[in-house]
Amino acid sequence: MIKSEIHFTVELDDNRIPDKIFWDATENPNEGINETKAICISVWDHYHKGLLGINLWTKDMPVDEMNHFAVDVLGNLSQMLKDSTQDQKMIAILEDAGRQITKHLNEQDKLEKEAKK
C-alpha cells in the first residue's frame, strides 16, 4: 500500500494567534516545507455525519488575499462536487455564488482605486 502524508506546523505568538504556518507533503511538487498565510481543512466525520474543520490564517494575512482565498475555496468545493457527485444544481449554486462574490470584490477594488485618486 502506498501512503501519502501531509503535515502542518503552526507557530503561535504569545496570545496563541498564528504567526506562521508551514506545510509539507510527501507528494509536494515544491519539495520541502512551504510557508503559507492561510489553511482551510475540512474532514468529514462519517460517524457523527458532520464537518470537522480547521480554518487558520496568520495575523499578517492581507484582507484582499483572504477574500480571494475564500473564492478559491468555493471554486475548489464546486470542482469537488463535479468530480464526485455531478449534482448540477449544487454545482450551479456554488458557481453562481463564486461569480457574485467575485463581482463584489471587483466592485470593492474599483471603489478603493477611485478613493485613492
N, C-alpha and C positions, 0 to 999 in steps of 0.2 A: 504494500500500500504506500502510495506517495503522500507525504504530508507537506503542507504549506503553513507557515506561521506568520502572524502579523503582531508586531509589538509596538506599544505606545509608551512613551515616557513623558511625564508632565512635571515640570519644575514649577513649584509654587512660591509665591512671595510670603512674607511674614503673616499676611492676612489670609493665606491659603487661596489666593487668586492666581490662576495660571499665568506664569511669566513667560514660559517657553514650552512648546510642545514638539516632541520629536517622534518620528515613526520609522519603522523599518519592516521589511517583509522578505521572506525567502525568495519571492518572485518579483522583487523590486527592480524595475528597469533602470533606476538611478544609482544602483549599487551603493549601499551604505545608509547610514542614518540620515534622515531628512528632517529639517525643521519646517513646521507649518504654523499658521496663525489660528487655525480652527479645525475641529473634527466633529463629525456627526455620525454616531454609531447607533444603529438600530438592530436589535436582536429580537426575534420572535420567540416568545415563551409559549410553546405549544401546550404546556400543562395548564397554565392559567389563561390561555388564549388572549394574550396581551403583549404589548410592546415593552421591552426593556431598552431604554435609550440613554446614551451619554452624549451630551452636547457641551463642548468646551471651546472656549476661544480665549486668546491671550488679551491682556489689558491694552495692548497696542494694536489690536486688530482694527483697521480703519472701518468706519461705518459703511462707506460705499462698497468696500470689498465684502463685508458681511452680507450686505443686500444681494450682491452678485452671487455669493456663495449659496444663499438661500434659493435663488433662481436655479442655480446649477443642481442643487439637491432635488428640487422639484422636478427638473428635467430628467435627472437620474431615476427618480421614482417612476416617472412616466415610462421610461425605457425599460425598467424592470417589469412593469406590468405588460408592456408589449411582448417582452421575451417570455414571460411566464404564464399569463392568463389570456392575452389577446382580447381583454374586455374593452371593446371600443368605446363604450360610454364613459368608463372611468378614465381611460386614456385621453379622450377628448376634453373632459372636465379639467384634468391636470394640465393639459397643454394650453387650454384657454386661460387658466389661472396664471400660468407662466407668461403668456402674452400680455395679460393685464398688468402683472407686476412689472414686466419689462417696460411696458408703456409708461407706467407710473415713474419708474426710475429714470427713463429718458426725459420725461417732463421735469422731474426734480433736477436733473443735470442741467437742463436748459435754463431753468429759473436761477440756479446757482451761478451759472455763467453770466447771465444778464445782470444779476445783482453785483457781480464783481466789476462790471463796466463802469 
